[in-house]
Amino acid sequence: MKDIIRLLRLFKPYRHWMLLGALAALVTLIANVVLLAVSGWFITAMAVAGSAGVAMNYFTPAALIRGGSILRTVGRYAERLITHEATLRLLAQLRVWFYSHLEPLAPAVLQRYHSGDLQSRIRADVDALDTLYVRVLVPVLVATLGACLLLGFLLLYDWRIAVVSLGFLLLAGVAVPLWSRALGQAPGERIARTEAELRTACVDGLQGLAELQVYGAAAAQARHIDALSRTLATEQVRLAGYSGINQGAVGLCANLSLWTLLWLAIPLVADGRLAPPQLAMLALFTLASFEAVAPLPLAFQQLGRTLAAARRLFAIVDARPAVEEPAGPSPRPDRFDLHIADLGFSYPGVATPALDGLSLDVPQGGRVAIVGASGSGKTTLFNLLLRFWTPDRGTIRLGGHDLAQYRGDDLRRYVTLVSQHTHLFDLSIRDNLLIAAPDASPARLEQACRVAQIHDFIAGLPEGYDTWAGETGVRLSGGQARRIAIARALLRDAPVLLLDEPTEGLDGETEQALMESLGRLMAGRTVILITHRPVGLDWADQVLVMDQGRVLARGDASVIAGATGAELLGGTG
């Protein structure tokens, strides 16, 4: 119940849309019941009048029938229009809400989750929450209000008929839905879990297809996906079977209510206390009234799946960020030197420290290169400089202020990263550039791309800067994508620049052109570059060689390049 209450609080900004949609559904229900009941009364009354040879006023019931038909059509259209508008607004708000909680968790906390699992939560689990409004809240509200109005009408004729109808409505609208929820809760939760596992497996299969083929595991992955698909289909068939049983139970309640009404009402007709046309009207009225409770069993059956999706989202939202934001405002440094003293850090659950006693001073405008194999702690240092993690010991100071005093977003206005893993969104090249500076003019975009040596290539494309980059920049080469990333970094104009293996995996010609672009980007900035290779670092004021979180050697580029591997391993930090 607490999960439903928590969701209702999230829905609160759109409560007016939600209530308006429920009102449209209630009007549609009443119009449909009135249409059927008046039609039954009118046909029977015309037959009785005709057999008796008497005249009757058929204008009023005909007008009611026509009005009910029009109102039902308009109400159904309004219900669909308003509930869909409310649902789309809710989904948009839920995605923003979820992303606003997701962003502070990156990357430290989100490393516990698979990318396919996160994608499933963002898309499928959020989508699953719309059923709470459309298929649970609206039907429950309409059934409650509609049943009260319908029973009030029956009380005008006979209290026993009203009580019997109430009993069967409660049976169909409360007992059957609760039974349906009990049946559907476990399969619904298994469906939510299996759907997430299936999406994760599909993402694994697509992203790691090359590795799967190299190691001969592609067939095993395909069998795993097939097994998950079969499990999902089995659970869906089980739910469909339960749905059929539940709808049959509602139909049984409606027919039992009808027969009981006839059993009670026929003696009233015989005694003259009820006119024959009113018997037909009450019979059709009773059958039509069960339209109010008919959606409830399916709604409660799917409630288990909806709540399972909600709990998966809440598990992310309730996670604590690895880095706590400071209470006060961020400092505003007037210089951009870096001072790192006795820095130590270990990843959770890992005994070996990723950094152990690192100290480094980089003056404003200074250039430092850090050389080391994978796992030596280079990327960990960047993660700490960007405040993605908090050091276990030691300090990092930017412009004389401890890094812990900076709020994450404020810090990243001063520090920008050019990574070997350049990410371009499925947008135009222009839109990918504007991420760094949304208000940048076309002239400023062009200037940044010229410095990054990518403007001529973009200008030569048929659509120029409006050319679509494709998913993850698939329509561009690696060198082109990284030069766009450099142009994006230029647009940010941050005073501190972190370069994470920006030339990794590029051919010699592209690497040389990219380094020329980086040289322009580094002008006047405080720069730290991490790389595997201690060559081509003449531009660096200082070079550090790292291994297993420690500094093995430091000096200028000529000293490092001339040292042997044994000398480096024997060096001191």
SEVEX-684695 format. One record per residue (C-alpha): x, y, z; residue in three letters. Coordinates in steps of 0.001 Angstrom, whole numbers, plus 500000, padded with zeros to 6 digits. Layout:
<nodes>
XYZala...
</nodes>
This chain:
<nodes>
500000500000500000met502888502361500760lys504112502003497164asp500693503088495855ile500622506070498230ile504100507055497093arg503034506885493455leu499927508949494159leu502163511674495575arg504091511676492318leu500810511960490409phe499645514935492502lys500689517703490032pro498300516210487447tyr495416515411489773arg493073517758487879his493701515963484600trp493234512628486348met489957513644487975leu488689515087484708leu489440511805482948gly487621509871485670ala484643512231485367leu484495511636481601ala484556507879482219ala481749508211484801leu479599510249482389val480151507579479725thr479095504832482136leu475919506625483202ile475040507450479585ala475414503812478593asn473288502545481482val470593505162480833val470597504338477111leu470037500612477691leu467511501061480504ala465403503665478687val465552501636475462ser464209498564477288gly461456500599478916trp460541502348475642phe460307499183473540ile458237497389476183thr455979500411476767ala455324500780473028met454429497099472833ala452070497343475806val450473500534474445ala450027498998471038gly448382495840472379ser446067497959474531ala445312500371471696gly446239503468473684val448425506427472757ala451620507326474556met454219510099474529asn457179508687472654tyr458940512020472113phe460470512206475593thr461928508655475729pro463097508982472113ala464881512193473039ala466441510486476083leu467654507591473932ile469142509915471333arg470686512115474040gly472132509078475809gly473630507799472566ser475229511161471778ile476467511588475351leu477978508092475360arg479857508755472112thr481109512165473214val481943510865476679gly483922507931475295arg485897510233473026tyr486523512709475867ala487546509876478180glu490130508578475701arg491411512056474948leu491726513217478562ile493056509976480058thr495688509692477319his496708513312477878glu496953512698481619ala498898509475481062thr501423511086478719leu501916513982481133arg502412511518483988leu504941509458482049leu506894512580481081ala506930513750484702gln507929510290485956leu510862510092483554arg512100513520484603val511649512555488263trp513522509275487786phe516349510849485791tyr516770513643488349ser517394510946490976his519472508828488609leu521955511530487632glu523547512040491090pro524204508286491287leu526427508247488200ala528854506701487816pro529717505287491247ala526391503797492348val525183502944488842leu528185500652488342gln526249498099490383arg523590497941487673tyr523785496609484158his523161499135481380ser520376496952479960gly518741496775483376asp518867500557483729leu517388500972480263gln514584498592481225ser513820500617484351arg513849503934482490ile511580502745479706arg509549499632480515ala509146500106484271asp508115503744483913val505684502771481130asp504210500089483389ala503177502742485915leu500606504243483540asp498383501235484226thr497961502433487804leu496038505468486585tyr494264504185483476val493490500648484616arg493312500934488403val492566504431489694leu490019505416487041val488074502096487135pro488013502050490958val486832505658491197leu484220505197488452val483004501913489957ala482616503447493421thr480759506573492314leu478780504764489608gly477642502006491964ala476413504579494506cys474373506422491856leu472964503223490360leu471987501798493725leu470334505084494655gly468170504733491550phe467178501140492443leu466151502239495931leu463401504308494294leu461680501056493308tyr462422498445495982asp465043498195498710trp465380494423498277arg466319494822494629ile468900497452495614ala470399495246498331val470674492215496020val472280494299493291ser474697495761495844leu475672492278496992gly476476491023493510phe478275494283492628leu480435493872495721leu481096490275494783leu482090491219491234ala483797494510492136gly485609493577495355val485836489826495915ala486686488879492322val489328491651491935pro490983490659495233leu491012487056494116trp492362488203490768ser495141490141492487arg496072487108494573ala496268484992491414leu498104487581489333gly500571488992491854gln503258486324491529ala503018485959487702pro502977489758487374gly506140490119489422glu507781487318487440arg506817489044484180ile508375492339485327ala511541490522486421arg511748488356483284thr511184491340480980glu514081493142482658ala516324490069482348glu515337489632478704leu516163493240477824arg519476492952479646thr520315489739477798ala519438491311474450cys521622494353475197val524454492017476246asp524053490044473047gly524135493114470821leu526882495054472568gln529099492043473151gly528384490157469934leu531998490309468770ala533319488923472072glu530606486254472168leu531605485072468713gln535315485097469542val534772482917472611tyr532130480740470950gly529412481812473372ala526964483345470884ala524865480173470689ala524677479930474490ala523564483555474688gln520906482883472047ala519640479903474054arg519532482052477178his517444484690475382ile515163481980473998asp514665480496477475ala513760483907478888leu511333484495475996ser509635481174476671arg509381481933480386thr507850485323479625leu505349483818477186ala504368481151479734thr503649483750482406glu501698485904479959gln499564482905478953val498950482156482629arg497791485731483231leu495577485590480143ala493940482429481510gly493316484098484853tyr491860487076483026ser489383484859481200gly488308483211484463ile487859486582486138asn485779488022483308gln483657484897483399gly483156485390487140ala481982488970486570val479580487759483874gly478264485088486229leu477635487707488932cys475794489901486418ala473521487057485309asn472857485899488872leu471955489469489769ser469558489587486805leu467827486311487724trp467527487366491365thr466032490698490300leu463481488932488115leu462625486595490986trp461967489594493222leu460374491905490645ala457925489585488853ile455656489302491947pro455695493103492102leu454434493229488531val451741490670489346ala450644492753492354asp450503495881490209gly453233497632492207arg455549497597489209leu454559498250485598ala455706495693482960pro457882498256481097pro459650499008484388gln460550495314484758leu462340495386481393ala463994498655482340met465278497292485672leu466532494088484048ala468634495927481457leu469639498496484087phe471018495724486295thr473010494113483466leu474398497464482328ala475420498431485888ser478065495684485887phe479968497656483268glu481110499757486236ala482971496827487856val483929494799484775ala487444496370484414pro488382495838488073leu489553492178487977pro491998492890485126leu493139496049486896ala493936494244490128phe495471491334488240gln498017493690486663gln498595495546489905leu501311493085490922gly503304493826487790arg502805497583488231thr503953497543491838leu506936495352490956ala507972497959488379ala507457500732490963ala509661498929493491arg512418498544490890arg512316502303490306leu512216503105494016phe515263500887494575ala517254503273492349ile515661506450493659val516287505515497304asp519970504721496725ala522360507171498370arg524862508939496112pro528502508010496615ala529349511725496858val527391514022499162glu526896517584497966glu528118520369500291pro525487522287502226ala526693525746501225gly527416527374497864pro530496526416495864ser533586528609496055pro534491530791493085arg538215530344492473pro540243533112490882asp542991530709489817arg542950527116488574phe545952525281489969asp545606521734491287leu547153520449494509his546862516736495323ile548323515466498609ala548637511839499837asp545580510714497859leu544258507234498659gly541177505421497386phe539834501861497210ser536737500748495344tyr534036499094497490pro534682495385497930gly538209495567496492val541116494975498883ala543862496460496693thr543821500283496684pro543305501936493313ala545375504928494501leu547894504846497312asp549625508030498448gly549484510034495208leu550754513614495448ser550847516063492551leu551037519816492017asp549885521332488722val550197525132488479pro547644527121486527gln548348526560482848gly550612523606483651gly550630520368481673arg551016516939483231val551005513548481531ala550358510353483501ile551633507125481953val550702503636483079gly549099500345482151ala545431499604482628ser544608499315486313gly547384501621487448ser544938504194488845gly544906506802486089lys541162506751485420thr540463506573489146thr542309509874489546leu540053511456486920phe536963510090488672asn538116511730491899leu538939515012490143leu535418515085488708leu533916514223492142arg532370510994490916phe533938509361493999trp535185510690497338thr538804509954498375pro539357507662501338asp542231509877502455arg544198512853501295gly543019516080499712thr542443517586496283ile542401521375496042arg541370523446493038leu542260527112493161gly543107526771496865gly539702525281497782his539083521692498811asp537257519804496083leu534658518669498651ala533482522288498896gln532375522314495264tyr528963521105494187arg529260518585491378gly527606520692488676asp529607523764489677asp532879521845489624leu532224520506486162arg531875524062484880arg535575524465485646tyr536716520979484619val535980519319481287thr536866515840480087leu537794514582476629val537511510810476840ser538554507980474577gln534912506873474787his533294509735472902thr529516509650473102his527441511318470434leu523672511277470715phe521287510290467932asp520967513940466936leu522444516298464381ser526097517332464672ile524892520824465587arg522736519528468448asp525597517373469730asn527806520461469846leu525142522616471503leu525048520253474478ile528172522045475720ala526845525563475068ala523119525717474258pro523274529436473450asp526302529234471143ala525923531084467837ser526634529395464471pro529821531481464207ala531037530197467572arg530262526601466582leu532208527025463379glu535175528590465170gln535365525692467654ala535178523150464841cys537908524947462899arg540232524766465894val539361521077466253ala540076520591462501gln536645519131461804ile534883522099460161his536004521275456598asp534677517746456931phe531327518945458305ile531008521678455680ala531560519084452955gly528574517015454076leu525328517523452097pro523489518770455187glu526490520371456888gly526034520860460624tyr522489519479460377asp523819516055459363thr522492513298461613trp525257511701463679ala523376508443464203gly523089506301467320glu526346506742469330thr527772508615466323gly527724505513464119val527766507592460914arg531138509110461835leu534604507590462151ser536359507395465506gly538674510303464691gly535815512478463449gln533741511761466556ala536636512643468858arg537348515892467056arg533680516798467494ile534173516006471181ala537169518359471204ile535061521088469593ala532448520449472267arg535127520844474956ala536239524106473342leu532663525382473527leu532582524649477256arg535733526771477639asp536611525200481001ala539951526270482536pro540921522716483571val541154520001480919leu541320516258481519leu542349514096478546leu541593510389478900asp543524508504476187glu541985510680473431pro544103509084470667thr543603505449471720glu542809503129468800gly543457505715466058leu545783505332463108asp548985507407462960gly547704510070460573glu544469510588462500thr546364510590465793glu548724513305464545gln545844515480463325ala544004514947466602leu547067515882468667met547326519105466695glu543706519820467600ser544406518973471236leu547370521332471227gly545025524173470359arg542537523012472978leu545225522908475706met546397526471475129ala546185528433478399gly544498525609480302arg545565523444483231thr545934520020481613val546259516431482834ile546522513696480207leu546542509957480840ile548007507570478296thr549583504132477910his552568505285475875arg555447507445477143pro556157508826473669val555256512108472030gly554957513910475377leu557349516782474695asp554541519248475371trp554224518059479015ala555887520002481846asp555831516909484028gln555344513174483385val554328510604486008leu554641506855485613val552106504921487686met551600501282488561asp549037499756490931gln548033503109492332gly551526504358493117arg553871506788491363val556920504849490204leu558732507758488568ala558311511381487721arg560266513867485644gly560184515648482319asp559413513898479037ala563072513343478104ser563888511611481399val560873509304481204ile561359508484477533ala565035507617478122gly564416505380481117ala564229501606480771thr561379499531482101gly563576498250484960ala564503501797485931glu560835502794485992leu559827499813488099leu562626500568490494gly561819504263490777gly560298505884493781thr557151507995493922gly
</nodes>
